[in-house]
Amino acid sequence: AAWAEAARIDRIEAYEGFLNAWPSGANAEEAQARLNYLWNTDEGAWIRARRLNAPGGYADFLRAYPRSTYAIEARRALDHFRFLDDSAWDSARRRDSIREYEDYLRDYSDGAHRYDAEQRIYYLRAEDRNAWDRATRRDSIDSYEFYLSNQRDGRYRDDARRRIRWLPL
């Protein structure tokens, strides 16, 4: 009965289920042969893309099978990834901190705004370093307080606080 149901459905997941339940059953070889064949069709490519669940996987699927019955779903998944990517990018830009851009890069390593995020991190780090250099050149409580007030997430915040404690009033 399990074999008849798997053969009737004739899909990868049905054959995988059959083989998991009956790995050495009477129809196991036939199920494996059909499974091997199906993995080389658009269904197999679609399941691989779905299991990967990444924009690159869906894009690869669409390049290989643009007219597949699964293409609409693949396009929908890509649109959803683009929406999430754009939303995360907008959020990072609103907060405009190194941490937010790094979070964006971690979560969307192949995102559409990767280059912009990397550039913004570079710029913010350079800006932080320049602000720190200005503070150390003046070496005054005011200059370190100015650094702290303008560099919310500055790399040298602890150093600035330490220096403020050590400088004479």
C-alpha positions as CSV (number, residue, x, y, z in Angstrom):
1,A,0.0,0.0,0.0
2,A,2.9,2.4,0.8
3,W,4.5,1.7,-2.5
4,A,1.3,2.1,-4.4
5,E,0.7,5.5,-2.7
6,A,4.3,6.7,-3.4
7,A,4.0,5.6,-7.1
8,R,0.6,7.3,-7.4
9,I,2.0,10.6,-6.0
10,D,5.2,10.3,-8.0
11,R,7.1,13.0,-6.2
12,I,10.5,13.1,-4.6
13,E,9.1,13.6,-1.1
14,A,6.8,10.6,-1.5
15,Y,9.6,8.3,-2.6
16,E,11.9,9.6,0.2
17,G,9.1,8.9,2.7
18,F,8.6,5.4,1.3
19,L,12.4,4.7,1.4
20,N,12.6,5.9,5.0
21,A,9.8,3.6,6.0
22,W,10.8,0.6,3.8
23,P,14.6,1.0,3.1
24,S,15.0,-2.7,2.1
25,G,11.4,-3.3,0.9
26,A,10.4,-5.2,-2.2
27,N,10.1,-1.9,-4.2
28,A,13.1,-0.1,-2.7
29,E,15.2,-0.4,-5.8
30,E,12.5,0.9,-8.1
31,A,11.7,3.7,-5.7
32,Q,15.4,4.7,-5.6
33,A,15.7,4.6,-9.4
34,R,12.6,6.8,-9.7
35,L,14.0,9.1,-7.0
36,N,17.3,9.4,-8.8
37,Y,15.5,10.4,-12.0
38,L,13.3,13.0,-10.3
39,W,16.3,14.6,-8.6
40,N,17.5,15.5,-12.2
41,T,14.2,17.3,-13.1
42,D,12.9,20.7,-12.2
43,E,11.2,19.2,-9.2
44,G,14.6,18.1,-7.8
45,A,16.1,21.5,-8.5
46,W,13.1,23.1,-6.9
47,I,13.4,21.0,-3.7
48,R,17.1,21.8,-3.5
49,A,16.4,25.5,-3.8
50,R,13.6,25.3,-1.2
51,R,15.8,23.4,1.2
52,L,18.6,25.8,0.7
53,N,16.1,28.7,1.2
54,A,18.5,31.4,-0.1
55,P,18.1,34.0,-2.8
56,G,21.0,32.4,-4.8
57,G,19.3,29.0,-4.8
58,Y,16.0,30.4,-6.1
59,A,17.8,32.6,-8.7
60,D,19.7,29.5,-9.9
61,F,16.5,27.5,-10.1
62,L,14.9,30.3,-12.2
63,R,17.9,30.5,-14.6
64,A,17.7,26.7,-15.2
65,Y,13.9,26.3,-15.3
66,P,12.3,29.7,-16.1
67,R,9.1,28.0,-17.3
68,S,8.7,25.4,-14.6
69,T,5.5,25.1,-12.7
70,Y,7.5,26.0,-9.6
71,A,8.8,29.3,-11.2
72,I,6.0,31.4,-9.8
73,E,6.7,30.2,-6.3
74,A,10.5,30.8,-6.8
75,R,9.8,34.3,-8.0
76,R,7.6,34.9,-5.0
77,A,10.3,33.6,-2.7
78,L,12.9,35.9,-4.3
79,D,10.5,38.9,-4.0
80,H,10.1,38.1,-0.3
81,F,13.9,37.9,0.2
82,R,14.3,41.3,-1.6
83,F,11.6,42.8,0.6
84,L,13.4,41.5,3.8
85,D,16.8,42.7,2.4
86,D,15.5,46.2,1.7
87,S,13.7,46.4,5.1
88,A,16.9,45.4,6.9
89,W,18.9,47.8,4.9
90,D,16.5,50.7,5.6
91,S,16.6,49.8,9.3
92,A,20.5,49.8,9.3
93,R,20.6,53.1,7.5
94,R,18.1,54.7,10.0
95,R,20.3,53.7,12.9
96,D,23.5,54.4,11.0
97,S,25.9,52.5,13.2
98,I,28.7,50.0,12.6
99,R,26.9,47.4,14.6
100,E,23.7,47.8,12.5
101,Y,25.6,47.5,9.2
102,E,27.5,44.5,10.5
103,D,24.2,42.9,11.6
104,Y,22.9,43.6,8.1
105,L,26.0,41.9,6.5
106,R,25.7,38.9,8.8
107,D,22.0,38.4,8.1
108,Y,22.2,39.3,4.3
109,S,25.6,38.2,3.3
110,D,24.6,38.2,-0.3
111,G,22.2,41.1,0.0
112,A,21.7,43.8,-2.6
113,H,23.2,46.5,-0.3
114,R,26.3,44.6,0.8
115,Y,28.7,47.0,-0.9
116,D,27.0,50.0,0.5
117,A,27.1,48.5,4.0
118,E,30.8,47.7,3.7
119,Q,31.5,51.3,2.5
120,R,29.5,52.8,5.3
121,I,31.3,50.7,7.9
122,Y,34.6,51.9,6.4
123,Y,33.5,55.5,6.5
124,L,32.2,55.3,10.1
125,R,35.4,53.7,11.3
126,A,37.5,56.3,9.6
127,E,35.3,59.1,11.1
128,D,35.7,57.5,14.5
129,R,39.4,57.3,14.2
130,N,39.6,61.0,13.0
131,A,37.5,62.1,15.9
132,W,39.7,60.2,18.4
133,D,42.9,61.7,16.8
134,R,41.4,65.2,17.2
135,A,40.5,64.4,20.9
136,T,44.0,63.1,21.7
137,R,45.7,66.0,20.0
138,R,43.9,68.4,22.3
139,D,44.1,66.0,25.2
140,S,41.5,67.8,27.3
141,I,38.4,66.8,29.2
142,D,36.3,68.8,26.8
143,S,37.8,67.1,23.8
144,Y,37.2,63.6,25.2
145,E,33.6,64.6,26.2
146,F,33.1,65.9,22.7
147,Y,34.3,62.6,21.3
148,L,32.0,60.7,23.6
149,S,29.0,62.8,22.7
150,N,29.5,62.5,18.9
151,Q,30.7,58.9,18.7
152,R,27.9,56.9,20.2
153,D,29.5,53.6,19.4
154,G,33.1,54.8,19.1
155,R,35.8,52.3,19.4
156,Y,37.8,54.5,21.8
157,R,34.9,55.3,24.2
158,D,36.6,53.4,27.1
159,D,39.9,55.1,26.4
160,A,38.2,58.5,26.4
161,R,36.5,57.8,29.8
162,R,39.8,56.6,31.3
163,R,41.5,59.7,30.0
164,I,38.8,62.0,31.5
165,R,39.4,60.4,34.9
166,W,43.1,60.9,34.7
167,L,43.3,64.5,33.5
168,P,43.4,67.2,36.1
169,L,40.4,69.5,36.3
